C-alpha cells in the first residue's frame, strides 16, 4: 500500500492490571476496529503501568508522531488513578478541577443521595484547558487535551466514550478489505503471493496461517483504499489458487 | 511497592492484523500471567505494524531498557513476515539461514512429502549467532538473540515456545496476590484506601471498579513479594470495610 496520507492514531492503555495478567485488555481490539471503519490508521499501541514517568514518556512520544492518541484507564478516584496528573505533566499544564465536570458529578451524586466526597471529586481533575468526553454510563467524564483523548479503562465506558469521540475526528477513506480463503499452507503460496503483492502496490496483502484438523489453511486478506484495487489483487490471488496443483 | 530489583520484561507484538482489528491479540495476556507467576515484572508492551523501521525502533528501545524482550508474530514464510530481518537490522547483524533450523525444517517437510521450497526455507532465517526456540507445534523455530526472544504470533505456537523459553530465564520472587471483594464503590473507599497504601509501601494495592445489577462494587488486589506484607495490608483493608457505614 502506498504511503498513507490518511490520519493516524496510537493507543496507550494504562494499568498495572494489564501487565500483571489480571485483566485482559479488550479496548485495543475495539479501538482498532473502530479506526479501521473510519479510515484512520492505528499505527502503534503501548501498554504501560500506573507510573507517571512511563505515562508521560509514552504520551509525549505518541502525540508528536500521530494525528490522534487515545488512552484507556486510570481516571477513577483512587490513589492508583494517576492518568489525569500524568497527562497534565506530559503537556506541562496544571491539573485542575474542571468546573463542568464538578457540576456534572455533583448533580450525579446528589440525585443518588451519595456524598460527593474528595475521592469522587478527584474524577473531575484534568489538565487546564481540556474539554470533556461525555460518559453516559457512570457520568465521570473523559477529556481531550491537544490531540490526546483520555478515556476510561472499563470496556463499556471506553466504548461509550469512543462513540462520543468518533464524530469529532477527521476520518480518512475507510479501507476496503477482501478475504480469500486459501486451502493451502503459506509455504505453498508464499513466493507467488509476494509477486502479487509487488504487482499491486496500492494494496496490503496479509497472510494468516491456521492449523486445524484438516491441515494447513491460510486466510488471505487484501486491504486497499479503493474497491477496484482490492478486487484486482483478489482476482490475481484467486487465479493463482485455481492454478495450484491439487486445487 | 518499593523499587523492583527483580528482572523486568517487555513484549513487542508485531502485525498489521493486530492494528486493523482483524485479530485480537491473545499473547499479551498469556505472557503477562506467565511473567507474574515466575516473578518477572512485565513493564511495557508495544504493538507495531509489519514495518521494519517501526520494529527496529521498538526492539532497540525495549532491549536496552528491560532484562528480557519477547516478540510475537511475523516469523512465517510470506512477504509480510519481516520480523527476522527487522530484528537482525536492530542488532546490526546479517540475517542468515540458520543451519540447524534448515535441517529441522528439511526433515519436517521430507517426512510429510512436501517440497521444502524457498518460501519454507525463509522460516530458517534469523540473525547470525541466534539460538533456536523449539516449536513442537509446527517445527519452524523461534530464536533468541541477545535478550530478545522472537516467537510466533499464532497463540498455540507462542505458548508452546514460551514454555520452552521460561526455564532459561532467571526469574525473580513471584508476587503474592490477595483479593478483597469490596461491596462499595471506589468513591466510598478511595481516601482511606490511599492511606492504607501509604502505610504499606511494600505492597501495590490496585482498585478495580465494576458496575453490575447490584450497583457499584470494587475488587481490591494487594500484591507484594512477601506473604506477610500482603496479608498485613489485606487485614487493614478488611478492617476498613467492616467499619464502613452499612457494612
Interface residues (C-beta under 8 A of the other chain):
Chain A: X16 X17 X18 X19 X20 X21 X22 X23 X24 X25 X28 X29 X30 X31 X32 X33 X34 X35 X36 X41 X42 X43 X44 X45 X46 X47 X48 X49 X54 X76 X77 X78 X79 X80 X81 X109 X114 X117 X118 X119 X120 X122 X123 X137 X138 X154 X156 X175 X177 X186 X187 X188 X189 X190 X191 X193 X194 X197 X204 X205 X206 X207 X208 X209 X210 X211 X221 X223
Chain B: X16 X17 X18 X19 X20 X21 X22 X23 X24 X25 X28 X29 X30 X31 X32 X33 X34 X35 X36 X41 X42 X43 X44 X45 X46 X47 X48 X49 X54 X76 X77 X78 X79 X80 X81 X109 X114 X117 X118 X119 X120 X122 X123 X137 X138 X154 X156 X175 X177 X186 X187 X188 X189 X190 X191 X193 X194 X197 X204 X205 X206 X207 X208 X209 X210 X211 X221 X223
